[in-house]
Amino acid sequence: MATLLSNGQQSLMASASNGQEQQQQQQQQQRQDEPEQQHVEIRKSSSPKPGAMPSLKLNRMGSVSPKDKRVYKIVLTGGPCGGKTTGQSRLCTFFENLGWKVFRVPETATVLLSGGVKFSDLTEKEAYKFQENLIRTMVQIENTYFELGNSSTRNCLIICDRGVMDASAYISKDKWEKMMAGNNWNPVEMRDNRYNQILHLVSAANGAEDFYSTEDHACRSEGVDLARELDYKSAAAWVGHPYFDVIDNSTNFETKMNRMIESVCQKLGIDIGDRLQATSRKLKYLVAILPPDSEFPPFQDFDVVHHYLQSAGPKVQARLRKRGQKNHWSYIHTQRRPNVHGQARIEVKTQLTHRDYMNLLAQRDDAHFTIYKKRRCFLINNQYFQLDIYKEPGHPRCKGLVLLETYSSLTGDALKNCMPKFLNIVKEVTGDPDYSMFNLSLKEDWSTTKKFCRSATHGKQEEQSPVPAKQYHPYDENSD
């Protein structure tokens, strides 16, 4: 499928050799000359040059420098009465106040169903064809907004009211796989590469039943039980996306909306100051042994490969991640600079094409092993988990290592009750340098190397006192 390399991604090549720069320029010209494709196209979001804060400064015309411009595509999904309409409005207001251009992509299913279509009246064949055409229509509508975002001179947030994977919640697995194969679609492109972030707003039917209502939505008629079922199915459709956030009903609605905005700002690396209360934090746990697959809820497995890159200084960390299923891959470049403008840590993540990924591999840091993992993603108790199973080849310290990761604003018994009971969790290792991927990948012995990071601010080589886990910035190690 066709991909576009943004100007922000071009800046990642600044540290490559002159020969690589010339090669990249040729590749950029080739991409400009390539014709548009008729099938699903993945629009990559642009990011600022490595180590730089995302630019929010506008010139007199409200535009930003082309090399700093960002296009960020999110999906708001969830069961009925979860707050998607209000969430769109809140995100729109918040980011417009930051100087961003915001586009809101309408929900395709609502557009089609409001035209007189009753899903219950369709035959099995008609329902299958309706879902297929719905996805094709959705892709075309989204691509229209993605094109506008790419041509805008301002930072651009594109909010999709549901995304293409939501259709899988309303069709059997066999028919979904048949539809994917018949249209040459695959989950890595349709789910992981197409959108930057997925926000699942849990239905009020699950945890806030007193507020569940169908009165204000012409196309909504679900009872509480059906709404719960649809909520779970829509969440399960997105399991496997690398940046999937579940916004539950553990707080009041106003705080729920703030948590949603906070989650987007965190992923973008935007300093929100004290405008929103920081609640969600990264948690990491050591797991004793991997149980049989039969004990897991529905899950998605991925092959993941990490390479650490040479960096400009001891306080800067850069790495590449290759993540895929069935030989379909997504590529991410992560640049981290600690203690920027008073923040504990800033990360800039940029989606790459395969060619740019291969170019950047020339900058691999020989002081680190390549990290190989199997990553298992699953949803349980409205909580999204990633289980990293380290694989060989690698340092002996990684043999048999299994780490569980999640983001949560819960504490105490509420958090304990959400944890997967079928896993034998040894202890919490959030912020423990012995379980930092940066340290785990070091070739030298920890007792003698000067590269070992003794604080959560990975990339700093001087020893510091550990910071209490509750103060850790949500962008902890292994977050990609």
C-alpha positions as CSV (number, residue, x, y, z in Angstrom):
1,M,0.0,0.0,0.0
2,A,1.2,3.5,-0.8
3,T,2.7,5.6,2.0
4,L,3.8,9.2,2.2
5,L,6.9,10.4,4.0
6,S,6.3,13.7,5.8
7,N,8.7,16.6,6.1
8,G,9.0,15.9,9.8
9,Q,10.2,12.4,9.0
10,Q,12.8,13.8,6.6
11,S,14.5,15.5,9.6
12,L,15.2,12.1,11.1
13,M,17.8,11.6,8.4
14,A,19.9,14.6,9.4
15,S,22.4,12.5,11.2
16,A,22.9,10.0,8.4
17,S,25.9,10.1,6.0
18,N,25.9,12.4,2.9
19,G,25.4,9.3,0.7
20,Q,22.3,8.4,2.7
21,E,21.0,12.0,2.5
22,Q,21.3,11.9,-1.3
23,Q,19.5,8.5,-1.4
24,Q,16.7,9.9,0.7
25,Q,16.2,12.9,-1.5
26,Q,15.9,10.6,-4.5
27,Q,13.4,8.4,-2.6
28,Q,11.4,11.5,-1.7
29,Q,11.3,12.6,-5.4
30,Q,10.1,9.1,-6.3
31,R,7.3,9.3,-3.8
32,Q,6.2,12.6,-5.2
33,D,6.0,11.0,-8.7
34,E,4.1,7.9,-7.7
35,P,0.4,7.9,-8.7
36,E,-2.4,7.8,-6.1
37,Q,-3.6,4.3,-5.2
38,Q,-7.3,3.3,-5.3
39,H,-7.2,1.1,-2.3
40,V,-6.6,2.0,1.4
41,E,-3.7,4.4,1.8
42,I,-1.9,5.0,5.0
43,R,-1.1,8.6,5.8
44,K,1.9,8.9,8.1
45,S,1.8,11.7,10.6
46,S,4.7,14.2,10.6
47,S,6.8,14.9,13.7
48,P,9.3,17.5,14.7
49,K,13.0,16.8,14.3
50,P,14.5,14.5,16.8
51,G,14.8,15.9,20.3
52,A,12.8,19.0,19.6
53,M,9.6,19.9,21.5
54,P,6.5,19.7,19.3
55,S,6.1,23.2,17.9
56,L,3.0,25.1,19.0
57,K,4.3,28.5,18.0
58,L,2.3,30.0,15.0
59,N,3.4,32.7,12.7
60,R,1.2,35.7,11.8
61,M,-0.8,33.6,9.3
62,G,-1.4,30.8,11.9
63,S,0.9,28.3,10.1
64,V,3.9,26.4,11.3
65,S,7.2,25.5,9.6
66,P,6.6,22.7,7.1
67,K,9.4,20.6,8.8
68,D,7.6,20.9,12.2
69,K,4.0,20.4,11.0
70,R,2.2,17.4,12.5
71,V,-0.8,15.5,11.3
72,Y,-2.2,13.3,14.0
73,K,-5.1,10.9,13.3
74,I,-7.1,9.4,16.2
75,V,-10.2,7.2,16.4
76,L,-12.9,7.7,19.0
77,T,-14.7,4.4,19.4
78,G,-16.7,2.6,22.1
79,G,-20.2,1.3,22.8
80,P,-23.4,3.4,22.8
81,C,-23.6,6.4,25.1
82,G,-19.9,6.5,25.9
83,G,-19.3,10.2,25.3
84,K,-17.9,10.1,21.7
85,T,-19.9,13.2,20.6
86,T,-18.9,15.2,23.6
87,G,-15.4,13.9,23.3
88,Q,-15.1,15.2,19.8
89,S,-16.3,18.6,20.8
90,R,-13.9,18.8,23.8
91,L,-10.9,17.7,21.7
92,C,-11.8,20.1,19.0
93,T,-12.0,23.1,21.4
94,F,-8.8,22.1,23.3
95,F,-6.6,21.7,20.2
96,E,-8.0,24.7,18.4
97,N,-7.0,26.8,21.4
98,L,-3.5,25.5,20.9
99,G,-3.5,26.8,17.4
100,W,-4.2,23.4,15.6
101,K,-6.5,22.8,12.7
102,V,-9.1,20.1,13.7
103,F,-11.1,18.0,11.3
104,R,-13.9,15.8,12.5
105,V,-14.7,12.8,10.3
106,P,-18.4,11.8,10.6
107,E,-19.5,8.3,11.5
108,T,-20.1,6.5,8.2
109,A,-22.5,4.0,9.7
110,T,-24.8,6.8,11.0
111,V,-24.7,8.5,7.6
112,L,-25.8,5.3,5.8
113,L,-28.3,4.1,8.4
114,S,-30.0,7.5,8.6
115,G,-30.9,7.0,5.0
116,G,-33.5,4.4,5.8
117,V,-31.4,1.3,6.1
118,K,-32.4,-1.2,8.8
119,F,-29.7,-3.7,9.5
120,S,-32.2,-6.2,11.0
121,D,-34.2,-6.2,7.7
122,L,-31.1,-7.2,5.5
123,T,-30.5,-10.7,4.3
124,E,-27.2,-12.3,5.2
125,K,-25.8,-11.6,1.8
126,E,-27.1,-8.0,1.9
127,A,-25.6,-7.4,5.4
128,Y,-22.2,-8.7,4.2
129,K,-22.2,-6.4,1.2
130,F,-23.4,-3.5,3.3
131,Q,-20.5,-3.9,5.7
132,E,-18.0,-4.2,2.8
133,N,-19.4,-1.0,1.1
134,L,-19.5,0.8,4.5
135,I,-15.7,0.2,4.9
136,R,-15.0,1.3,1.4
137,T,-17.0,4.5,1.9
138,M,-15.4,5.1,5.3
139,V,-11.9,4.8,3.8
140,Q,-12.7,7.3,1.0
141,I,-14.3,9.8,3.5
142,E,-11.3,9.5,5.8
143,N,-8.8,9.8,3.0
144,T,-10.5,13.1,2.0
145,Y,-9.8,14.5,5.4
146,F,-6.3,13.0,5.6
147,E,-5.5,14.8,2.3
148,L,-6.7,18.1,3.8
149,G,-4.6,17.5,6.9
150,N,-1.5,16.8,4.7
151,S,-2.0,20.0,2.7
152,S,-2.8,22.2,5.7
153,T,-0.1,24.7,6.8
154,R,-1.0,24.2,10.4
155,N,-0.6,21.3,12.9
156,C,-3.7,19.2,12.3
157,L,-5.7,16.8,14.5
158,I,-8.1,14.5,12.6
159,I,-10.8,12.9,14.8
160,C,-12.5,9.8,13.3
161,D,-15.9,8.9,14.7
162,R,-15.1,5.1,14.7
163,G,-12.6,3.5,12.3
164,V,-12.4,0.7,9.8
165,M,-11.8,-2.0,12.4
166,D,-15.1,-1.2,14.2
167,A,-17.0,-3.0,11.3
168,S,-15.5,-6.3,12.5
169,A,-17.6,-6.0,15.7
170,Y,-20.8,-6.5,13.6
171,I,-19.8,-9.5,11.5
172,S,-18.5,-13.0,12.3
173,K,-14.8,-13.7,12.3
174,D,-15.0,-16.0,9.3
175,K,-16.8,-13.4,7.2
176,W,-14.5,-10.7,8.4
177,E,-11.4,-12.7,7.3
178,K,-13.1,-13.5,4.0
179,M,-13.8,-9.8,3.4
180,M,-10.2,-8.8,4.3
181,A,-8.8,-11.3,2.0
182,G,-11.2,-10.4,-0.9
183,N,-10.2,-6.8,-0.7
184,N,-6.5,-7.4,-0.1
185,W,-6.7,-5.7,3.3
186,N,-4.6,-6.7,6.3
187,P,-4.9,-5.7,10.0
188,V,-1.4,-4.1,10.3
189,E,-2.3,-1.6,7.6
190,M,-6.0,-1.1,8.4
191,R,-5.5,-1.0,12.2
192,D,-1.9,-0.1,13.2
193,N,-0.6,2.1,10.4
194,R,-3.7,4.0,9.4
195,Y,-4.4,5.7,12.7
196,N,-1.9,7.1,15.3
197,Q,-4.0,6.4,18.4
198,I,-7.3,4.7,19.3
199,L,-9.4,6.0,22.2
200,H,-12.1,3.6,23.4
201,L,-14.7,5.5,25.5
202,V,-16.5,2.8,27.5
203,S,-20.3,2.9,27.3
204,A,-22.3,4.2,30.2
205,A,-24.0,0.8,30.2
206,N,-20.8,-0.5,31.7
207,G,-20.1,1.2,35.0
208,A,-22.4,4.2,34.8
209,E,-25.8,2.6,34.1
210,D,-27.8,5.4,35.7
211,F,-26.6,7.7,32.9
212,Y,-27.3,5.3,30.0
213,S,-29.9,6.7,27.6
214,T,-30.9,6.3,24.0
215,E,-33.2,9.3,23.8
216,D,-30.9,11.8,22.1
217,H,-29.6,9.5,19.3
218,A,-31.9,8.8,16.3
219,C,-30.0,5.7,15.3
220,R,-29.6,4.2,18.8
221,S,-32.0,1.7,20.3
222,E,-29.8,-0.7,22.3
223,G,-30.8,-1.8,25.8
224,V,-28.2,-1.9,28.5
225,D,-27.2,-5.6,28.0
226,L,-26.8,-5.2,24.3
227,A,-24.9,-1.9,24.8
228,R,-22.4,-3.8,27.1
229,E,-21.9,-6.5,24.5
230,L,-21.3,-4.0,21.7
231,D,-18.9,-2.0,23.9
232,Y,-16.8,-5.1,24.4
233,K,-16.9,-6.1,20.8
234,S,-15.8,-2.6,19.6
235,A,-12.9,-2.7,22.1
236,A,-11.9,-6.2,21.0
237,A,-11.8,-5.0,17.4
238,W,-8.8,-2.7,18.2
239,V,-6.8,-5.0,20.4
240,G,-3.3,-5.0,19.0
241,H,-3.0,-1.4,18.1
242,P,0.2,-0.1,19.6
243,Y,-1.4,3.0,21.1
244,F,-4.8,1.9,22.3
245,D,-6.3,3.7,25.4
246,V,-9.4,2.6,27.2
247,I,-11.2,5.5,29.0
248,D,-13.5,3.8,31.5
249,N,-16.2,5.1,33.8
250,S,-14.2,4.9,37.0
251,T,-14.5,8.7,37.4
252,N,-17.2,11.3,36.8
253,F,-17.9,12.3,33.2
254,E,-16.0,15.6,33.3
255,T,-12.9,13.8,34.6
256,K,-13.4,11.1,31.9
257,M,-13.2,13.8,29.2
258,N,-10.1,15.3,30.8
259,R,-8.5,11.8,30.9
260,M,-9.2,11.4,27.2
261,I,-7.6,14.8,26.3
262,E,-4.7,14.1,28.6
263,S,-4.1,10.7,26.8
264,V,-3.8,12.4,23.4
265,C,-1.5,15.1,24.8
266,Q,0.8,12.5,26.3
267,K,1.1,10.6,23.1
268,L,1.9,13.8,21.2
269,G,4.4,15.0,23.8
270,I,2.5,18.2,24.5
271,D,3.1,19.9,27.9
272,I,-0.4,20.5,29.3
273,G,0.9,22.0,32.5
274,D,-1.8,22.1,35.2
275,R,-4.7,22.5,32.8
276,L,-5.6,18.8,33.2
277,Q,-4.9,16.6,36.1
278,A,-2.4,13.9,35.2
279,T,-3.9,10.5,36.2
280,S,-2.8,7.7,34.0
281,R,0.7,6.2,34.6
282,K,2.7,3.4,33.1
283,L,2.9,0.2,35.1
284,K,5.2,-2.8,34.6
285,Y,5.2,-6.2,36.2
286,L,7.5,-9.2,36.2
287,V,5.6,-12.4,35.3
288,A,6.9,-15.8,36.5
289,I,5.9,-18.0,33.6
290,L,3.8,-17.9,30.5
291,P,0.5,-19.8,31.0
292,P,-1.1,-21.8,28.2
293,D,-2.9,-19.9,25.4
294,S,-6.2,-21.4,26.5
295,E,-6.1,-19.3,29.7
296,F,-6.0,-16.0,27.9
297,P,-8.9,-13.9,26.7
298,P,-9.0,-13.2,23.0
299,F,-5.5,-11.8,22.1
300,Q,-3.3,-10.6,19.2
301,D,0.3,-11.7,18.9
302,F,3.0,-9.6,17.2
303,D,6.7,-10.1,16.4
304,V,8.6,-7.1,17.7
305,V,12.2,-6.1,17.0
306,H,14.0,-3.1,18.7
307,H,17.3,-1.5,17.6
308,Y,19.0,1.2,19.7
309,L,20.7,3.9,17.6
310,Q,23.7,6.0,18.1
311,S,22.7,9.3,19.7
312,A,24.0,12.8,19.9
313,G,24.8,12.7,23.6
314,P,24.3,10.8,26.8
315,K,21.0,12.5,27.6
316,V,19.4,11.5,24.2
317,Q,18.1,8.1,23.4
318,A,16.9,6.9,20.0
319,R,15.5,3.5,18.9
320,L,13.7,1.8,16.0
321,R,10.8,-0.6,16.4
322,K,9.6,-3.1,13.8
323,R,6.3,-4.7,14.7
324,G,4.1,-7.0,12.6
325,Q,1.9,-10.0,12.0
326,K,2.1,-12.5,9.1
327,N,4.9,-10.5,7.4
328,H,3.1,-7.2,7.5
329,W,5.0,-4.6,9.4
330,S,4.8,-1.2,10.9
331,Y,7.9,0.9,11.7
332,I,8.4,3.5,14.4
333,H,11.4,5.8,15.3
334,T,11.4,7.0,18.9
335,Q,13.6,9.9,20.0
336,R,13.8,10.7,23.8
337,R,15.2,13.7,25.5
338,P,14.8,13.9,29.3
339,N,14.3,17.1,31.4
340,V,13.1,19.3,28.5
341,H,11.3,22.5,29.6
342,G,10.6,21.1,33.1
343,Q,9.1,17.8,31.9
344,A,10.4,14.5,33.2
345,R,10.7,13.1,29.7
346,I,9.7,14.0,26.1
347,E,9.4,11.4,23.4
348,V,8.8,12.0,19.7
349,K,7.5,9.0,17.8
350,T,7.5,9.0,14.0
351,Q,6.0,6.4,11.7
352,L,8.5,5.3,9.0
353,T,8.4,3.7,5.6
354,H,10.3,0.5,5.1
355,R,13.0,2.3,3.1
356,D,13.6,4.9,5.8
357,Y,13.7,2.2,8.4
358,M,16.4,0.4,6.5
359,N,18.4,3.7,6.1
360,L,18.2,4.3,9.8
361,L,19.5,0.8,10.6
362,A,22.9,2.1,9.5
363,Q,23.0,4.1,12.7
364,R,22.7,1.0,15.0
365,D,24.6,1.3,18.3
366,D,26.9,-1.7,18.6
367,A,26.9,-1.4,22.4
368,H,23.4,-2.9,22.4
369,F,22.0,-6.2,21.4
370,T,19.0,-6.2,19.1
371,I,15.9,-7.0,21.2
372,Y,13.5,-9.7,19.9
373,K,10.1,-10.2,21.5
374,K,6.7,-11.7,21.1
375,R,4.1,-9.1,22.2
376,R,0.7,-10.4,23.2
377,C,-2.1,-7.8,23.5
378,F,-5.3,-8.4,25.3
379,L,-8.2,-6.7,27.0
380,I,-9.7,-7.7,30.3
381,N,-11.8,-5.9,32.9
382,N,-11.8,-2.8,30.7
383,Q,-8.0,-2.7,31.0
384,Y,-5.6,-3.0,28.0
385,F,-2.5,-5.1,28.6
386,Q,0.7,-5.9,26.6
387,L,2.7,-8.9,27.5
388,D,6.3,-8.9,26.3
389,I,7.9,-12.3,26.0
390,Y,11.7,-11.9,25.3
391,K,13.1,-14.2,22.6
392,E,16.6,-15.3,21.5
393,P,19.1,-14.2,20.3
394,G,19.9,-11.8,23.1
395,H,21.8,-11.3,26.3
396,P,21.4,-14.3,28.8
397,R,19.8,-11.8,31.3
398,C,16.8,-11.7,28.9
399,K,16.3,-15.5,28.7
400,G,12.8,-16.5,29.8
401,L,11.9,-12.9,30.7
402,V,8.2,-12.0,30.6
403,L,7.0,-8.5,31.4
404,L,3.4,-7.2,31.7
405,E,2.6,-3.6,30.9
406,T,-0.4,-1.4,31.2
407,Y,-1.5,2.2,31.7
408,S,-3.9,3.0,34.5
409,S,-5.2,5.7,36.8
410,L,-6.4,3.1,39.3
411,T,-4.7,2.4,42.6
412,G,-5.0,0.0,45.5
413,D,-7.7,-2.7,45.5
414,A,-9.3,-1.2,42.3
415,L,-6.1,-1.8,40.4
416,K,-5.6,-5.2,41.9
417,N,-9.1,-6.3,40.9
418,C,-8.4,-5.3,37.3
419,M,-5.2,-7.4,37.0
420,P,-5.3,-10.7,35.0
421,K,-5.8,-13.4,37.6
422,F,-4.5,-16.1,35.3
423,L,-0.9,-14.6,35.3
424,N,1.6,-15.4,38.1
425,I,2.8,-11.9,38.8
426,V,6.0,-11.9,40.8
427,K,6.3,-8.2,41.6
428,E,5.9,-4.6,40.2
429,V,9.0,-3.4,38.5
430,T,7.9,0.0,37.3
431,G,11.0,2.2,37.1
432,D,13.3,-0.6,38.2
433,P,16.5,-0.1,36.1
434,D,17.1,-3.9,36.0
435,Y,14.0,-4.2,33.8
436,S,14.6,-1.2,31.5
437,M,14.9,-2.4,27.9
438,F,17.8,0.0,27.4
439,N,19.7,-1.7,30.2
440,L,18.6,-5.2,29.2
441,S,20.0,-4.7,25.7
442,L,23.5,-3.6,26.8
443,K,26.2,-6.0,25.7
444,E,28.6,-5.0,28.5
445,D,28.3,-6.3,32.0
446,W,26.2,-4.0,34.2
447,S,28.8,-3.9,37.0
448,T,31.5,-2.5,34.7
449,T,29.7,-0.5,32.0
450,K,29.3,3.3,32.2
451,K,26.2,3.1,30.0
452,F,23.9,1.5,32.6
453,C,21.0,3.8,33.5
454,R,20.4,3.9,37.2
455,S,17.3,6.1,37.1
456,A,14.0,6.1,35.2
457,T,15.3,8.9,33.0
458,H,16.9,6.5,30.5
459,G,19.6,8.0,28.5
460,K,21.3,9.7,31.5
461,Q,24.5,7.9,32.3
462,E,25.1,9.6,35.7
463,E,23.7,7.8,38.7
464,Q,20.6,9.4,40.4
465,S,18.3,8.5,43.2
466,P,15.3,6.5,42.0
467,V,12.0,8.5,41.7
468,P,8.9,7.0,43.4
469,A,6.9,5.0,40.9
470,K,3.9,7.3,41.3
471,Q,5.9,10.2,39.9
472,Y,7.0,8.4,36.7
473,H,6.0,10.1,33.4
474,P,3.7,7.8,31.4
475,Y,6.3,7.5,28.7
476,D,8.4,4.9,30.5
477,E,10.7,2.3,28.7
478,N,9.0,-0.1,26.3
479,S,6.1,2.2,25.7
480,D,6.3,1.5,22.0
